[in-house]
Amino acid sequence: MRQNVVNLCLAAMLCMGIATSVESGAGPLSGLLIQGKVVHVAAGDFWGILGDDGRNYDPGTLPVAFRHVAMKVRVEARLAAKRPARMWGKAIEILQIETQALDADAHAHHRQQEAIPGYQRSTHGYSVPDVDVIDAAGTAVTSASLFDTGKTVVVSFIFTSCTAICPILTATLTQTRQRLGVDAERVRIVSISIDPQYDTPLRGAYRWL
């Protein structure tokens, strides 16, 4: 009887060892393609990803631009060498991340914010002044020629020495234009620099996509 118990314990330890090696080894899980939603884990005050496969993925530090509850993302990742102490989900290292189309109710948390007593929302109209700007080709153009085209205009303000949100914003707008397909002809996307001394036309600071 005692020998049987010992054998069972050894078998259980062996199975645990095999399971651990598969989980942390360099098998198929070392290259991950994850699709899911961004979640905020209130218990630890950090951001994670709830995969469409039902698993939790802990990226360690999620890029600021993607810290939006319910934002759908597509992530290429690999298993992290060291698991965070919080032990939430599978620890991963993000190699590439991009947004996907949001669910219809993705802004439910915004509506919850608006329901807070004392919250006020207002809408204001402004006339855009007609000023001269320089495009990426070094040509002087007027803002009216950019905006008064009968198209929907999306404007972003960037600076080319930015290493944080600006590249992500520009990449997102580029993806948006690509996904619009034939409807892209009905939209003009304009990026304007807020650092004209550094962002010369050679750097393509003033441009439309």
Residue pairs with C-beta under 8 A, 6 or more apart in sequence:
22 29
23 29
24 79
29 79
30 78
30 79
31 76
31 78
32 57
32 75
32 76
32 77
32 78
32 79
32 92
33 74
33 75
33 76
34 49
34 51
34 53
34 57
34 73
34 74
34 75
34 76
34 77
34 92
35 51
35 52
35 72
35 73
35 74
35 75
35 100
36 49
36 50
36 51
36 52
36 53
36 57
36 72
36 73
36 75
37 49
37 50
37 70
37 71
37 72
37 73
37 103
38 47
38 48
38 49
38 50
38 62
38 66
38 67
38 68
38 69
38 70
38 71
38 72
38 73
39 47
39 48
39 49
39 50
39 69
39 70
40 46
40 47
40 48
40 67
40 69
41 47
41 48
41 88
44 86
44 88
46 58
46 62
46 86
46 88
47 59
47 62
47 66
47 67
48 56
48 57
48 58
48 59
48 62
48 88
48 89
49 56
49 57
49 58
49 59
49 62
49 73
49 75
49 89
50 56
50 57
51 57
55 89
55 90
56 88
56 89
56 90
57 75
57 77
57 89
57 90
57 92
58 80
58 83
58 84
58 86
58 88
58 89
58 90
58 91
58 92
59 75
59 77
59 92
59 93
59 94
60 80
60 84
60 91
60 92
60 93
62 94
63 94
63 97
63 168
64 164
64 165
65 165
65 168
65 169
65 172
66 73
66 97
66 99
69 106
69 109
70 102
70 103
70 105
70 106
70 107
70 108
70 109
71 99
71 102
71 106
72 99
72 100
72 101
72 102
72 103
72 106
73 97
73 98
73 99
73 100
74 97
74 98
74 99
74 100
75 92
75 94
75 96
75 97
76 94
76 95
76 96
76 97
77 92
77 93
77 94
77 95
78 92
78 93
78 95
79 90
79 91
79 92
79 93
80 91
80 92
80 93
81 93
82 91
83 91
84 91
98 171
98 175
99 172
99 175
113 119
114 121
128 143
128 144
128 147
129 143
130 142
130 143
130 144
131 142
131 143
132 140
132 141
132 142
132 143
133 140
133 141
133 142
133 143
133 146
133 192
133 206
134 140
134 141
134 196
134 201
134 206
135 141
135 201
135 206
135 207
135 208
136 201
136 204
136 205
136 206
136 207
137 201
138 201
146 153
146 188
146 190
146 208
147 153
147 188
147 190
149 188
151 186
151 187
151 188
152 186
152 187
152 188
153 187
153 188
153 189
153 190
154 173
154 176
154 187
154 188
154 189
154 190
155 190
155 191
155 192
156 169
156 170
156 173
156 189
156 190
156 191
156 192
157 191
157 192
157 193
157 194
158 166
158 169
158 170
158 191
158 192
158 193
158 194
158 205
159 166
159 193
159 194
159 195
159 198
159 199
159 205
160 166
160 193
160 195
160 198
160 199
160 203
160 204
160 205
161 195
161 198
161 199
170 191
173 189
173 191
173 209
174 209
176 189
177 184
177 187
177 189
177 209
178 184
180 187
188 208
188 209
189 208
189 209
190 207
190 208
190 209
191 205
191 206
191 207
191 208
191 209
192 205
192 206
193 199
193 205
193 206
195 205
196 205
199 205
199 206
